[in-house]
Amino acid sequence: MGTIVVDSFDEIARLERLAPEGQQVMLRVTPGIEPSTHSYIQTGQVDSKFGFGLDDVQRAIDALGKLNLVGLHAHIGSQISELGVYEKLAEVLGAIGDYPKLNLGGGLGIAYTHEDEPPAVDEYVEALLKNVPGDVTVLCEPGRSLVGNAGVTIYTVGTVKEIPGVRTYVSVNGGMSDNLRPMLYGAKYEADIADRLGGDKLATVAGMHCESGDILIRDVALDDPHPGDVLVIPATGAYGHSMANNYNAIPRPPVIFCRDGQARVVVRRETYEDLAARDAL
């Protein structure tokens, strides 16, 4: 039968009508915690579209009827590097009542740039457990911390355009169709020419789409980029392919797994025939 996380009074009413007697549910709570991350990926603040505010939790519990409440769920955001917010989250949920399960969400950040210093996984786990009784099962959603650093995105440089005294643009055969994060909420990345790491040529990596905002990275140091070079952006294993889109009817790129010197296609390159397959002629 599984467990369903309920997020609103509408969902409770719907489950009361449709779910079997005793359906297990967890209540998603909005704990009023704002971690230091972009506002677009904060999910636990008071003004959030997610979950029940603390003042509504008891009313939600009373409304469950035939549903079986087995625990509480919360998620405060993504790309978080501070641990105190998780300790606070466990404290807030624990104060609501004694439940056998607490899901403390995810959000542990990874290093996208040299300046990023995310906590170690064991430190993250310690923070999750610090304020939770030993007999409570603690769940978490590690997300990008599992897969983010496992992926890189490989582009081909199409053109290098220097605007004297202003900026050098390095344009690649991708952009907001394969990585929307920089455009959505200013996510920062680094890059290198694949066979010439480092460098001192300050450049802006631009996508190929018809938008001035299609910028993947501003002001990254590259080694003398030229058309035809292969440019690599690391740490794209999370929220890259999963957020890829067909902006301007651009087919999505393939996904290649590499191990021990061997490579294999796990998601094939999209074709124009794929894009047209749903057209009703």
N, C-alpha and C positions, 0 to 999 in steps of 0.2 A: 504493500500500500504506500510505502514511502512517507516522506514528510514534506509538507508544503509550507513555505514561508509566506505569511500573509502581511500585506502592506497597507491595507486601508479597510474602512468599514464596508465599502462596496464589495471587496473581496471576501470578507467574512460572510456577508449576506449571500453571496453567490455560492460559496462552499457549503453553507448551511442547506441550500437547496439541492446541490448536486453531489456532494461528497457522502460517502457511507458513514454510518454511525461510528464514532471513535477515530475518524481520520486524524492522524497526527499532524499538528501544525506547530510552527514557531512564529512568534510575534516579532516583526521587525520594528525596532525602537529607534527613534531619532534622539540621540543622547545630548544634543546641544554642544558638541565638541567640534572645534574648528582647527584642524591641523594646519601646519605651515605648508601649503601646497596651493596650486592655482585654484581659484574659486570655481572653475568649471568642473574640477574633479574632487571637490569637497562634497561629501554626501551625508555628513552627520550634524551639520549646523541646524539651528532652530528653523530657519527658513529653507527647508529642503523639501523636494517633491517626494522623498522617500520616507516611509515608515510612519509610526505613531509618535507624536510628541509625548514627552513625559507626563503631561497633564491628561493625556488621553489614554494612557496605557491601561489603567484600571477599568475604564469604560469598555475598552476593546476586549479585555479578559472576560468581563461580564457578558459580552455579546457573543462569545464563542459557542454557547449552547452545546450541541452534540459533539462538537469538535474537541479533540484531546490536545491540550496545550502541553508540549514536552520541553519547551525552552524558549529562550529569547535570542534574537539575532540583531546585530547592528553592523554597520559599515560606515566608517568615517571619511573615507576618501582614498586617493591613489597617490603613488609616488611620494610616500611619507618617509622622512628620515629621522624623525624624533620619536623616542620610545615612551616618553611620559604620557602621551595621549592614549596609548593602549592600556597603560596601568589605570588611567582615569576611566577609560571605557569599562573595564572589568569592574571597577568600583561602582560605577553608575548602574550597570545591569544587575550586579549583585544586590544592590540596595532595593531593587524592585521586588524581589522575592526569592525563595529557594526553588530552583529548577534544576533538573538533572543535566541539562545541556545549555551551554552558552556558545553561540557563534560570534566570535569577535571580528569577523570580517577579514579583510586583507589590506592591501595598500602598501606593503613594504617596498621602499624604493630601491632602485638599482643605480649604478653609476653610468650616466649617459655622457658625462664629460670628466676631464681630469679633476675638476673642482668638486665633483659630487663625492660625498663620503657617507654612503648608507651604512646602517648598522649591520653587524653580522647576523646570520640567521639564528644562532643560538642566543644572542642578546634579545632578538625579537621574541623568541619563544619564552624566555625568562620574563619579559615584560607582560606577555599575555597571561602567564600563569601566576604572576606575583600576588594579585588580589583575588584569586579564585580558590575556594575551598577544594581540598584534595579529592573529594568524592564527586566533583562536577566534571562532566566530560566537556572539554574545550575544543571547539572546532575553529578552523581558520581557513582562509582562502588565499593562498600564497601568490597566485596569479603571476605577474610579470617577474617576480623574484625567482621563479623557476625557469622561465624560458627567455626572458628578455636578452640576456647576454649570450644566448645560444645562437642568435641570428645576426647576420649582416645583410645589408642591401647593396647590390653591385650595380653601378650605373656606367654608361659610356658617356664621356664628355663629347658634346656635339659642337660646341663653340666656346671660345673665350673672348669676351668683349671687355676691353679696358676703356673706361671713361676717365681721361686724365684728371688727376687731382680729386676724383670723386670715389670711384669704386671699380673693381674688376669683377665681372660676372663670369662664372663658370657654369654653363648651362648643360644639363644632363637629360637623358632620355627617360625621365620619370618626373616625380614631383607629387603634387597633392592627390593624384590618383592612387599612389601606392603608399604615401605617408602623409596623412592629413594632420597629424599632431602639431607640427610647428605652426600651421595656419589656424588651427582651432584654439590653441591656448599657449602659444609661444614656447613649445617644447624645444629644448636645446640638444643638439647633437654635435659630434665631431666627425671629421672625415680625413681621408688620406688618399693619395694616388697609390694604387695597389702595389706597384713595384718600386715606389719611391716614398717611403714613409718620412714624415716630418716635412720640413721645408719652411720657407720664410716669405712666400708670396701670399699676402693677405687677399682673400677672395670671398665672394658670396656665392654659394651654390644655389642656383636657380632651377626651378622645374621648367618643363616645356609647355605648360598650359597657358591659356590666354587670360592670365590674371597677374597683375603686378604683385599680388600677395603670395604668389606661388614661389615662396622662398624656403628652401630646406634648411640652410644654415647661413647665418650672417657672420662675416669676418672670421674665417677659419684659415689657418696657415697651411698652404700646400706647396709641394715641390714643383714649381715651374709647370703648371698644368697646360696641356695642349689638346686639341681635338683628337679623338681616338683613344685618349687615356682611359683606363678603368679607374673609377672612383668608388671607394668603399666607405659606407657609413655603418659603424658598429652599433650594437645594442638595439637592433630592430626586431628581435624575436618575439616581442609582445606588441600588440596594437599597431602592427604593420600590415601584414597580410590580412588579419582579421578586420581591419578597417579600410582595406583597399576598395576602390570604387571605379565606376566607369565614367568618371567626369570627362566631358567632351567626347564621349563614345570611344574611350581608350581601353583596349583590352588589358586585363590585369596580367602581371608577370607570373612566371612559374615559381614554385618553391622547390629548392634542391636541398637534399640532405647529404652531408658529407661526413665520412668517418674512415679513418685509417687509409687515407689516400684514395678512397672510392667515393663516387658521387652517383646519386640516383634521383630521378624526378619523383616527387611525391604529390605535387599538384601541377598539372601541365599548364603551359601557357594558354591563356584564353585567346580565342580567334574571333574574327569579325563574324564568322558563321554562328558562333556562340551568342554574340550580341543580337544577331538578327533572328535567332531561333524562336523567339516569343512574338515576333511581329505577325499580326494578323493581316494577311494580304487579300 
